[in-house]
Amino acid sequence: MPCGMENMKTLVTSAAIAALAAGSAQAGGLDRSGQFLGDLFADGNVLKFSYGKVMPSIGGADNGVIPSTEGTYDSVAGDYTRMGLSLKADVNEALSFALILDEPFGSDVAYPVPSVTNALGGLTTEVNSQATTLVGRYKFGNGFSVHAGLRSQSIEGNIILSGDAFGGSPAYQLQTSKATETGYLVGAAYERPDIALRVALTYNSAIDYKVSSTEIIGGAISMPGYELQTSTPESINLEFQTGVAANTLVFGSIRYAKWGDFAVPQSTREIPILGGNVPGNNLASIDDSTSYNIGVARRFTDQFAGSVSITYEAKGDDLVSPLSPTNGLIGISIGGAYDVSDQITISGGINYTKVGDATGAPGTPPTPVATFSDNSVVGVGFSVAYKF
């Protein structure tokens, strides 16, 4: 088995990436993959497949703002899986590229319908996305490099407003078709291979959509062919790592996502919200988010390295959309990587995240109707990398 400096960097970095991937399980609004570019910086030619499962435990209860409501809501957020595929290849010593397939954004929320009068029972949202990113990298030979690429991304979703907070069950439904649009990314990096140092900064553009949609109000189609305009947020990722001792690496990331510009608008038609007919509400409102991750990875044998990291996201506005009923988080991830052979590395990680208490507040202006507390998320995942 290889046991030199190059293998140490590769093996320990794989363990660090496993922890980073697990740690992005519940960060930043609808973020799922984090759009990190660690695979672009892999040594040599690498094909990698990854799979993860995220298991939220999120619940809450009506707070009595709406008279006579006393519903409780268990298991609001559903389990979901994440899959990814990447191919990184060198063209020559200076030029390389990566093709990355991932599922960057999503939401799976479904409020159960209690047997009592309730504010949010039956409220549902399902948002799915897929992205294909082609990014090239050019090394200048002095440790500095630049990278840039294009991202083709599709989204689709379904939202149901239901419960007394929305005037009925169901009061409103929005169904969208799949829409695909293109954005871009640009960035730069600095490396010192002798100490496994790398700092990479990447800007991801917002991607704007015009999505063919159908609005259903009170069980009847009200607005077929409605063109919903929405976007996924622009973001900035800072990824870093450096050797600090023999066989030991410190790593981390900072991700800022501009969710404040995100909206899922209704049409201009009036629909019932909190007992009154209110035109043109946004169905979801999410604060900008900044997620931090810091950790350490260490090679224990020629074939195995492990890692541990902490993820943190500060709380935002106390009032949140019931479609994303958490506020801030702190989590711990444990990762590991094992060299099966010179060509194959298996990595895996597990994450436990304590998500912050939140107050669900639909409507414009938002009205608090339910509280969510003592919730958490568990994420697990693995990847298989083949060097060729």
C-alpha distance (Angstrom), angle and dihedral (degrees) to the residues before:
residue distance angle dihedral
M1 . . .
P2 3.81 . .
C3 3.77 113.9 .
G4 3.82 107.2 168.8
M5 3.78 131.1 111.8
E6 3.80 92.5 -83.8
N7 3.80 92.1 56.2
M8 3.79 91.2 45.5
K9 3.79 90.5 56.3
T10 3.78 93.8 45.2
L11 3.79 95.5 45.6
V12 3.80 96.4 44.0
T13 3.80 91.9 43.9
S14 3.81 89.1 52.6
A15 3.80 89.6 54.1
A16 3.81 90.3 48.8
I17 3.82 92.5 50.1
A18 3.81 89.8 50.3
A19 3.79 90.0 56.6
L20 3.81 92.7 44.6
A21 3.80 91.6 51.0
A22 3.79 92.7 49.9
G23 3.81 90.4 46.8
S24 3.80 93.9 57.8
A25 3.81 91.2 64.1
Q26 3.82 97.1 110.8
A27 3.81 107.0 8.9
G28 3.76 130.9 130.3
G29 3.80 115.6 4.5
L30 3.82 107.2 -65.7
D31 3.83 94.0 -6.2
R32 3.78 115.0 136.4
S33 3.81 111.6 157.0
G34 3.81 99.7 26.2
Q35 3.84 89.4 -137.3
F36 3.82 90.6 -109.7
L37 3.82 119.7 172.3
G38 3.79 103.3 -150.9
D39 3.81 90.9 124.8
L40 3.82 90.8 61.7
F41 3.81 89.6 64.6
A42 3.81 97.2 50.2
D43 3.80 116.1 129.2
G44 3.81 113.2 -106.2
N45 3.78 125.7 -19.7
V46 3.81 114.3 -26.3
L47 3.80 135.1 176.0
K48 3.82 113.6 -164.9
F49 3.80 135.4 -176.3
S50 3.80 121.5 -167.5
Y51 3.79 134.7 -173.4
G52 3.78 131.7 -177.5
K53 3.78 141.1 173.3
V54 3.79 125.2 -152.9
M55 3.80 121.2 -159.8
P56 3.82 114.7 -169.6
S57 3.80 122.8 -167.2
I58 3.81 103.2 -161.2
G59 3.79 127.4 153.8
G60 3.77 143.0 147.7
A61 3.81 146.7 161.7
D62 3.79 141.3 -118.6
N63 3.80 112.9 -90.5
G64 3.81 99.0 -149.5
V65 3.80 98.0 -108.3
I66 3.79 87.8 124.1
P67 3.84 105.8 56.2
S68 3.81 118.0 -108.8
T69 3.82 95.7 9.2
E70 3.79 115.5 129.9
G71 3.79 105.3 153.4
T72 3.79 123.8 148.7
Y73 3.80 121.6 -153.1
D74 3.80 122.9 -151.9
S75 3.81 125.2 -177.5
V76 3.79 94.3 8.7
A77 3.81 94.1 164.5
G78 3.78 118.0 58.2
D79 3.80 128.2 -138.5
Y80 3.77 115.1 -99.0
T81 3.78 139.1 -177.0
R82 3.79 131.2 -133.3
M83 3.78 125.2 -154.4
G84 3.76 129.6 -175.7
L85 3.78 140.7 176.3
S86 3.78 128.7 -168.3
L87 3.78 136.8 179.7
K88 3.80 120.0 -165.6
A89 3.81 119.8 -174.9
D90 3.81 137.5 171.7
V91 3.79 118.3 -130.1
N92 3.81 91.9 -173.8
E93 3.81 137.0 -34.0
A94 3.81 92.4 -67.3
L95 3.79 105.0 32.4
S96 3.82 129.1 59.1
F97 3.78 138.1 152.1
A98 3.79 141.4 -159.8
L99 3.78 132.3 -152.0
I100 3.82 110.5 -155.8
L101 3.81 128.0 -172.7
D102 3.80 116.8 -170.6
E103 3.80 146.1 142.1
P104 3.82 102.4 -115.5
F105 3.82 102.9 174.8
G106 3.76 137.6 26.0
S107 3.78 149.7 135.2
D108 3.81 133.6 -152.1
V109 3.80 111.0 -179.1
A110 3.81 126.0 152.6
Y111 3.80 123.4 167.6
P112 3.80 113.2 -149.8
V113 3.80 116.8 -127.7
P114 3.84 108.6 -114.9
S115 3.80 122.2 -146.8
V116 3.82 89.4 -115.2
T117 3.79 133.9 63.4
N118 3.78 106.7 -70.6
A119 3.80 142.4 -177.9
L120 3.82 101.7 -140.6
G121 3.82 108.9 16.2
G122 3.80 111.3 142.6
L123 3.81 94.9 16.6
T124 3.82 105.9 146.1
T125 3.77 138.7 177.6
E126 3.78 130.3 178.2
V127 3.80 120.2 178.7
N128 3.81 123.7 171.8
S129 3.79 131.7 -178.8
Q130 3.79 139.3 -179.7
A131 3.79 126.4 -168.0
T132 3.80 135.6 -169.0
T133 3.79 114.0 -162.8
L134 3.80 125.5 -170.7
V135 3.79 111.7 -170.0
G136 3.79 130.8 173.1
R137 3.80 128.2 -157.8
Y138 3.80 130.9 -157.3
K139 3.83 123.0 -164.1
F140 3.80 117.8 -151.6
G141 3.81 93.2 -158.9
N142 3.83 97.1 -116.6
G143 3.80 97.2 83.2
F144 3.78 94.4 -84.3
S145 3.80 124.9 108.6
V146 3.79 139.2 167.5
H147 3.78 129.5 -146.1
A148 3.79 134.5 -168.9
G149 3.77 138.4 164.3
L150 3.77 151.7 148.9
R151 3.79 128.9 -95.3
S152 3.81 124.2 -155.1
Q153 3.79 108.5 -161.7
S154 3.79 134.1 179.7
I155 3.81 129.3 -163.9
E156 3.80 136.2 -176.7
G157 3.77 134.2 168.3
N158 3.77 152.9 165.5
I159 3.82 126.7 -141.7
I160 3.82 127.3 -172.1
L161 3.81 120.7 -171.6
S162 3.79 109.8 -156.0
G163 3.79 141.0 155.3
D164 3.81 134.0 56.6
A165 3.82 91.2 -61.3
F166 3.80 87.0 68.4
G167 3.79 99.6 38.9
G168 3.79 99.1 -103.1
S169 3.79 149.8 -4.9
P170 2.92 106.0 -58.0
A171 3.80 104.7 2.3
Y172 3.79 99.6 164.1
Q173 3.79 140.7 5.7
L174 3.80 131.0 -169.5
Q175 3.81 119.0 -164.7
T176 3.81 119.5 -174.8
S177 3.77 133.4 -168.0
K178 3.79 121.4 -132.9
A179 3.80 113.6 -81.7
T180 3.81 126.9 -169.9
E181 3.79 125.5 -159.6
T182 3.81 137.0 161.2
G183 3.79 133.8 -118.5
Y184 3.78 136.2 166.5
L185 3.78 143.5 -128.8
V186 3.80 132.5 -152.8
G187 3.77 132.0 -178.6
A188 3.78 151.3 143.3
A189 3.78 136.5 -133.7
Y190 3.81 141.7 -166.4
E191 3.81 123.8 -151.7
R192 3.80 139.9 -175.9
P193 3.79 106.1 -173.1
D194 3.83 93.7 -169.5
I195 3.82 90.7 69.1
A196 3.84 97.5 25.4
L197 3.81 89.7 -113.1
R198 3.79 119.3 162.5
V199 3.79 131.0 160.6
A200 3.81 117.1 -179.4
L201 3.81 128.5 -179.4
T202 3.83 120.2 -167.5
Y203 3.80 132.8 -178.8
N204 3.82 116.8 -155.0
S205 3.79 115.8 -162.8
A206 3.78 124.7 -131.9
I207 3.79 113.7 -104.3
D208 3.81 116.6 -141.3
Y209 3.80 123.3 -151.1
K210 3.78 139.7 -166.8
V211 3.79 102.8 -160.6
S212 3.79 124.6 -167.3
S213 3.81 104.9 -127.9
T214 3.79 143.8 171.6
E215 3.80 123.2 -139.9
I216 3.80 119.1 -153.5
I217 3.81 118.4 -167.2
G218 3.78 121.0 -173.2
G219 3.81 91.3 -10.6
A220 3.82 95.1 -55.5
I221 3.80 126.7 102.1
S222 3.78 104.9 -108.5
M223 3.78 104.9 168.2
P224 3.84 116.1 23.0
G225 3.78 114.5 -177.2
Y226 3.81 93.4 21.0
E227 3.83 108.8 167.5
L228 3.78 107.2 -136.5
Q229 3.80 115.4 -160.5
T230 3.77 115.6 -154.0
S231 3.81 140.3 137.4
T232 3.77 144.6 -153.0
P233 3.81 112.6 -120.8
E234 3.76 132.1 -95.7
S235 3.79 111.5 -118.7
I236 3.79 144.3 -176.9
N237 3.80 122.5 -141.4
L238 3.80 124.9 -165.0
E239 3.82 113.5 -170.0
F240 3.80 123.2 -178.8
Q241 3.77 143.4 169.3
T242 3.80 137.2 168.6
G243 3.77 138.2 174.8
V244 3.80 112.3 -111.5
A245 3.81 101.1 174.6
A246 3.77 139.5 -3.5
N247 3.82 108.6 -49.7
T248 3.83 91.5 -7.0
L249 3.80 129.0 114.0
V250 3.80 132.6 -174.3
F251 3.81 113.4 -153.0
G252 3.76 141.4 168.1
S253 3.77 149.6 143.7
I254 3.78 143.3 -137.9
R255 3.80 120.2 -153.2
Y256 3.79 124.8 -172.3
A257 3.82 117.3 -171.0
K258 3.80 121.7 -174.5
W259 3.79 97.9 -138.7
G260 3.81 91.7 153.7
D261 3.82 89.2 84.8
F262 3.81 92.1 51.1
A263 3.79 117.2 108.0
V264 3.79 139.8 163.5
P265 3.82 100.1 -158.7
Q266 3.76 126.5 -163.8
S267 3.76 119.6 -136.8
T268 3.78 117.6 -91.7
R269 3.81 89.8 -95.8
E270 3.79 116.2 112.8
I271 3.79 117.3 -109.1
P272 3.81 130.7 174.1
I273 3.80 115.2 -88.2
L274 3.83 120.2 168.7
G275 3.77 93.7 -17.1
G276 3.81 99.1 -48.4
N277 3.79 136.6 81.4
V278 3.80 106.7 -105.4
P279 3.81 121.4 178.3
G280 3.78 126.1 -137.7
N281 3.80 104.3 0.4
N282 3.78 123.4 172.9
L283 3.79 107.9 -117.1
A284 3.80 93.0 -149.9
S285 3.78 134.2 25.6
I286 3.82 121.7 -175.7
D287 3.81 129.5 -178.8
D288 3.78 123.0 -125.3
S289 3.80 109.5 -91.4
T290 3.79 136.8 -149.4
S291 3.81 116.7 -167.8
Y292 3.82 123.5 -167.2
N293 3.79 128.9 -162.1
I294 3.81 128.1 -178.9
G295 3.79 128.3 170.9
V296 3.77 150.2 143.4
A297 3.81 130.0 -120.7
R298 3.80 127.7 -166.7
R299 3.78 136.1 -173.7
F300 3.81 109.8 -130.0
T301 3.80 98.9 177.9
D302 3.80 136.8 5.5
Q303 3.80 87.5 -91.2
F304 3.82 106.5 32.1
A305 3.80 136.0 59.5
G306 3.80 130.2 171.4
S307 3.78 135.9 -163.4
V308 3.79 143.3 -169.1
S309 3.80 128.1 -164.4
I310 3.79 142.8 173.2
T311 3.81 124.3 -134.4
Y312 3.80 122.5 -160.0
E313 3.78 135.9 -179.7
A314 3.81 121.6 176.6
K315 3.79 121.6 -127.0
G316 3.79 118.0 -99.3
D317 3.80 131.2 -167.4
D318 3.81 111.8 -10.9
L319 3.82 90.3 -130.1
V320 3.81 114.3 70.2
S321 3.77 137.2 174.0
P322 3.83 112.2 -89.9
L323 3.81 84.9 -131.5
S324 3.84 88.1 68.9
P325 3.83 104.4 26.6
T326 3.82 101.4 179.9
N327 3.80 133.4 89.2
G328 3.80 121.3 -159.9
L329 3.79 127.3 -27.2
I330 3.79 147.7 -150.1
G331 3.80 121.9 -157.9
I332 3.77 144.8 166.6
S333 3.80 126.3 -138.9
I334 3.79 130.7 -166.3
G335 3.79 119.5 -163.1
G336 3.77 139.0 177.4
A337 3.81 140.6 -174.3
Y338 3.80 129.7 -159.3
D339 3.80 127.7 -168.6
V340 3.79 105.7 -137.9
S341 3.81 89.7 -179.6
D342 3.80 139.9 -24.1
Q343 3.81 88.1 -75.8
I344 3.83 105.6 34.8
T345 3.82 128.7 64.2
I346 3.79 123.3 177.2
S347 3.82 117.8 -158.8
G348 3.77 132.7 -178.4
G349 3.78 142.5 170.2
I350 3.79 144.9 -175.0
N351 3.78 127.8 -152.8
Y352 3.79 134.2 -165.1
T353 3.80 115.8 -167.2
K354 3.78 129.1 -175.2
V355 3.80 107.0 -151.8
G356 3.79 121.3 -151.8
D357 3.79 124.9 -104.3
A358 3.80 114.6 -98.7
T359 3.80 143.0 -174.0
G360 3.80 115.6 -130.8
A361 3.79 109.3 -135.4
P362 3.82 120.4 173.8
G363 3.79 125.0 -179.7
T364 3.79 136.8 51.1
P365 2.99 108.5 -60.3
P366 3.81 91.4 26.4
T367 3.80 116.8 -109.7
P368 3.84 118.4 -159.4
V369 3.80 110.0 -125.0
A370 3.83 106.2 154.3
T371 3.79 141.0 23.5
F372 3.81 128.0 -140.2
S373 3.81 121.7 -161.4
D374 3.81 145.0 158.0
N375 3.80 93.7 27.6
S376 3.79 132.3 151.5
V377 3.79 145.2 177.1
V378 3.81 131.8 -141.0
G379 3.79 120.9 -160.2
V380 3.82 129.8 -175.9
G381 3.78 131.3 179.3
F382 3.77 147.6 156.3
S383 3.78 139.2 -162.4
V384 3.79 137.3 -161.2
A385 3.82 118.1 -149.6
Y386 3.81 123.7 -166.3
K387 3.81 119.5 -163.3
F388 3.78 117.3 -153.9
